[in-house]
């Protein structure tokens, strides 16, 4: 994202971009309470990892193509970041996506109740990603439930080199585009592809699509 202004004015202007747009004031509904808890976790993790990398807000903003003001809002828990924004930050920091949403306080057998799910949403609300694994153990793979609304798409940024995605469609029809090539998957179809290149998920149908994703890394994370 090109910089057209400097200083605080640029930060405030950039913070209105679609991928960075805050979802609005948090209310006292159940969903907003969950979002507030998630934003607090993400903010703490982002601030801690940024400090470990010895990165200033400005340096991280430049590396991720995200405004300094938006990063500050996330670190203080004042904004719930979108999926796309979290991927940009994770890539700039050199950490897996899950490192930013991890509670890192679980051990042994872990039950992950749907009511307490860590679910992230795209800027327009059409795409959601729910983590289906605990975060504190070292791992080379991660498991997600993805939902894509009818007549919508999600454009994904390239992940770390060597990252692979294995997707199975649980319901609906999905078009997966990988490096410009399109693949149409029906219910129960699966696909494996290198996710370190531009890729996208599309639902051209009239009903929501549900997918399950296993993301594999070259090096262990966690």
N, C-alpha and C positions, 0 to 999 in steps of 0.2 A: 504494500500500500504506500503510494508516494506521499511524501510530506509536502504540503503546500503552504503551511503556516508554521510559525515557531512560537515557543513559549506556551503559557497556560492556555491562550486562546486556541492554539492548534489542538491541544489535548482535549479541550471541551468540545471542539468541533468534531474531532475524530471519534469521540465517544458516542456520537450519534449514528455512526455507521451501522448498517443492518446486522453484521455479524457480532457487533459489540453492544447492541442496544440492550439496556437493562429491561427486565420484564415489568417494571413498574413497582410501586410501593407494595411491601409485603403486608397482607392482611392477617387476621387471626383464624383463617380457615385451615383445615387439616393439611391441605396441599401446600399452603404457604408456610406452615410451620415446618414441614419436611424440607421445603426449599431453603428456609432460613438455616436449618441445621446443616444442610449440604453446603451452603455458601460459606458458613463458618469453617467447616472442615477444609474446603478448597482454599479459603483465604489463609488459614494457618499453614497448610502444606506449601502453598505457593511462596509465602514469605520465608519459610524455613529453607526451602530448596534454593530460592534466589540468593539468600544469604550464604549458603554453602558454596554456591557458584561464584560468590563475590561479584554479583551483578547489581548495578544500580537500576532503578526504575527505567531510566532513559535507555541504558544499554539493552535491557530485556525488551523494552518497547520496540527498539529498532530491529532487534533480531527476530521478533515474532510478528512484526507488522501490526502491532496493536498500540493504541494510545497509552501514554503514561498515566493519564487520568483514569482510564478503565482498569489498568492493573492495580492502581491504588485502591479503587473502589472494591475490587475483588478481594484484595488482601485484608481489607477492613470489614469484609462481610456485608458490604452495602449493595452488592450486585450478585445475582446468580448467573454465572457465565453459561453461554450456550456450548453445545458440543463442539462446534467449529472453532470457537475461541479457545476452548481447552486444548484442542489438538494443536493449535498454533503455539500455545505456551509450552506444552509438553515437548514439542519438537525443538523449540528454541532452547529449552533447558536440557535437552538430551535425556529425558526420562520417559518411561511409559505413561500412557494416559492414566492408568490406575493410581500412579503415585500422587496425583493431585486430588483424588477423591477418597484416599485411604484413611481409615480410622486407626489402623495399626495397633489394635488392642485385643485381638482375638487369638485363641489357641485351641488345639484339640478339635473335637467335633463342633462344627459351626452350622447353625440353622439360620437361614436368611429369609425371614418373613417378608411376604409381599408388602405388608403394611409399612415396613421400614426399609423398603428398597431404595437404593441409590440410583435414581433415574435422572438422566440428563436429557434436555430437550433442545431441538434446533431453534434458530431465531424465529421462525414462523410457526413453530409448534407442530409441524407435520411429521417430525422424526424424533423418536425417543430411543434411548439406549440405557438398559438396566444391567448393572454389573451383577453377575451370578457367582461370585467367588469372594472369599476373604482376601485381604490385601497384605497381611503382615508376613506371610511365608514367602520364602524365595521360590520363584517359579519361572518357567519359560513360556507359559501360555496363560491366556485369560479367556473368560467365558461371558458372553453378553446375550441378552434378549433384545432384538431390535424390532421396532414397529414403525411402519411407514404408511402414512395416510394415503387414501385414494387420490390419484391424479397429482402426485407430488414426487419430489426427488431430493436427494441429499448428496451434495458434492463433497468428497473427502479429500483432504490434503495427503500427499505421500507421507507414509510413516517412515520410521528409522530403517536404514538399509538392512535387507534380509528379512523384514517382517512379512509373515504370511497370514492370509485370512482364509478360513474354511467356513463357508456359510451353507446352511440348509434352510430351505423355505418351509415353514410349518403351515402356513396358509396363505392363499392369494397367489398372484403372479408378479415376479420381480424381474426387472432388467438390470443386470450388473454390467457396467462399462469399465474396462480395464485398459488403460493406455490407448484409448480410442476404439477398442473392439468391444462390441456389445454381445451379451449372452442373456437369453431369456430363460428364466427358471420358473417351472410350475411347482405346485405343492409337492413336497418330498424330494424335489431335485436339490442337488448340492453342487458346490463349486469350490475350488481351491485356487488361489492366485497370489502372486507377489503383490503386496500392498505398499511397496516403497515407490510406487508410481501413481500418477493421478488416477482416481477411480471414483465411481458414482453408483448410487442405488436409485432406481426409479420404479415407481408403481404407476403404470398407465391404466390400471383397472378401476373399477367402480367401488371396490371394497378395500378396507385396510389390509396390508400384508404384514405377516409376522415372520421373523427370521431368527435363527440362533447362530451366533458367531463365535468361533474359537480363533483367537489371535495368538500367533506363535512368534517368539522373538529368538534371535540368534544367541543372545546372551541372557543368562538368568537375571531376573529383576526382582525387586522387593527387598 
